[in-house]
Amino acid sequence: MKINVFTTAILALLTFVSCNSEPSLQKYFVENTDKKDFIALDVSPTILNLDSTKLSAEQKEAVNSFDKMNILAFKANDKNQVQFEAERNKVKAILKDPKYQELMKVGSGKDGASISYVGSDENIKEFIVFANRKENGFAVVRVLGNNMNPNNIMTLMSVLKESKIDMEQLKPLQQLVK
């Protein structure tokens, strides 16, 4: 009987310890994906429409390090400005966590963008782009991958210029720009 009580107590403790209640972008995405003012989109590498036979070894490595992109956008309007400010502040608070290392920030407090990453310089697990504009709303883009590094990202950017992006996958975002 004592062993069962002890085992149950250990299991309960492990459950509480493993349930991390800290906010994260992943949790934020899950909580808001189906809400009416949000647009959620998952984009696969196939969006690039690349001919892999024309890629250099360095370009192939960069493309292979990219797994997917998650996009969550909040469409602001005259009626939801209070909610817009609250949601934008939630994202800003999440990005202040030390695990999100900021690379660059542009713009003012009301309009702007930032680029952050999670991982080490040589093994980046995700890049985060957060852009916001009071008139339109904001978007959070998570670029997820394996063994991404700054060189891979720069190479991927150059490959993007040559790609024939499948705009059909981005169609839901057109609502945000209107």
C-alpha positions in Angstrom: 0.0 0.0 0.0 2.8 2.4 0.9 4.5 1.7 -2.4 1.4 2.6 -4.4 0.9 5.9 -2.5 4.6 6.7 -3.1 4.4 5.8 -6.8 1.3 7.9 -7.2 2.9 10.8 -5.5 6.0 10.6 -7.7 3.9 10.4 -10.9 1.8 13.4 -9.8 4.9 15.4 -9.0 6.5 14.5 -12.4 3.2 15.5 -14.1 3.2 18.9 -12.5 6.9 19.5 -13.2 6.6 18.5 -16.8 3.6 20.7 -17.5 5.4 24.0 -18.2 2.9 26.8 -17.7 5.2 29.5 -19.1 4.0 31.2 -22.2 5.6 30.2 -25.5 5.0 31.1 -29.1 4.0 27.5 -29.8 1.3 27.7 -27.1 0.2 31.1 -28.3 -0.2 29.7 -31.9 -2.3 26.8 -30.6 -4.5 29.0 -28.4 -5.3 31.5 -31.2 -5.3 29.5 -34.4 -9.1 29.2 -34.5 -10.1 32.6 -33.1 -12.0 34.9 -35.5 -9.6 37.8 -35.7 -6.6 35.5 -36.4 -5.4 33.9 -39.6 -3.3 30.8 -39.2 -1.2 29.2 -41.9 1.3 26.4 -42.1 3.6 26.6 -45.1 5.8 23.6 -46.3 9.0 23.9 -48.3 7.1 22.9 -51.4 5.9 26.5 -51.6 9.3 27.3 -53.1 8.7 25.2 -56.3 12.4 24.7 -56.8 14.2 22.5 -59.3 16.6 20.7 -57.0 18.8 19.7 -60.0 19.7 23.4 -60.5 20.7 24.0 -56.9 24.3 24.0 -55.6 25.3 21.7 -52.7 25.2 24.8 -50.4 21.7 25.7 -51.6 20.4 22.1 -51.2 21.8 22.1 -47.6 20.0 25.4 -46.9 16.7 24.2 -48.3 17.0 20.9 -46.5 17.5 22.7 -43.2 14.1 24.3 -43.6 11.2 22.2 -42.3 8.1 24.4 -42.3 6.8 27.9 -41.6 4.0 28.7 -39.2 2.3 32.0 -39.7 -0.2 33.6 -37.3 -1.6 37.0 -38.1 -4.1 39.2 -36.3 -6.2 41.4 -38.6 -6.8 44.8 -36.9 -9.8 47.0 -37.6 -11.6 49.9 -35.9 -13.6 47.6 -33.7 -10.8 45.4 -32.2 -8.1 47.9 -31.4 -8.2 47.1 -27.7 -7.8 43.4 -28.4 -5.1 44.2 -31.0 -3.0 46.0 -28.4 -3.6 43.2 -25.8 -2.5 40.5 -28.3 0.5 42.4 -29.6 1.6 42.9 -26.0 1.3 39.2 -25.3 3.6 38.4 -28.2 6.1 41.1 -27.2 6.1 39.6 -23.6 6.7 36.1 -25.0 9.6 37.3 -27.2 11.3 38.9 -24.1 12.0 35.4 -22.8 15.8 34.9 -23.0 15.4 31.8 -25.1 14.3 34.1 -28.0 17.5 35.8 -28.9 16.9 39.0 -30.8 18.9 39.6 -34.0 17.4 42.7 -35.3 14.7 45.3 -34.6 13.4 47.9 -37.0 10.7 50.6 -36.7 9.1 52.5 -33.8 7.0 51.2 -30.9 3.7 51.4 -32.9 5.0 50.0 -36.2 7.9 47.8 -36.7 9.4 44.3 -36.9 11.9 42.1 -35.1 13.8 39.0 -36.0 14.8 36.5 -33.3 15.9 33.0 -33.1 15.9 30.0 -30.7 19.0 27.7 -30.5 22.7 28.3 -30.8 24.5 30.2 -33.5 25.4 26.9 -35.3 22.1 25.0 -34.6 19.1 27.3 -34.9 15.9 25.5 -34.3 13.6 28.4 -35.3 13.6 31.9 -36.6 10.9 34.3 -35.5 9.8 37.3 -37.5 7.3 39.6 -35.7 5.9 42.5 -37.7 3.2 44.8 -36.6 1.4 47.9 -37.9 -1.5 49.5 -36.0 -3.6 49.9 -39.2 -3.3 46.3 -40.4 -2.5 44.2 -37.4 0.5 41.9 -36.8 2.0 38.7 -38.0 4.3 36.2 -36.3 6.2 33.9 -38.6 8.0 30.9 -37.1 10.6 29.3 -39.6 11.3 25.9 -38.2 14.2 23.6 -39.2 17.1 21.4 -38.3 20.6 22.6 -38.0 19.8 25.9 -39.5 22.6 28.5 -39.2 23.0 32.1 -40.4 24.7 31.0 -43.6 21.8 28.6 -44.4 19.4 31.5 -43.8 21.3 33.9 -46.1 21.6 31.1 -48.7 17.8 30.4 -48.4 17.1 34.1 -48.9 19.0 34.0 -52.2 17.2 30.8 -53.2 13.9 32.6 -52.5 14.7 35.2 -55.1 15.0 32.4 -57.7 12.0 30.4 -56.6 8.5 30.4 -58.1 6.6 30.7 -54.9 3.2 28.9 -54.9 1.0 31.8 -54.0 -2.0 29.5 -53.5 -0.5 28.4 -50.1 -0.4 32.1 -49.1 -3.9 33.0 -50.2 -5.4 33.2 -46.6 -2.9 36.1 -45.9 -4.5 38.2 -48.6 -7.2 39.1 -46.1 -4.7 40.8 -43.9 -3.4 43.1 -46.6 -6.9 44.3 -47.7 
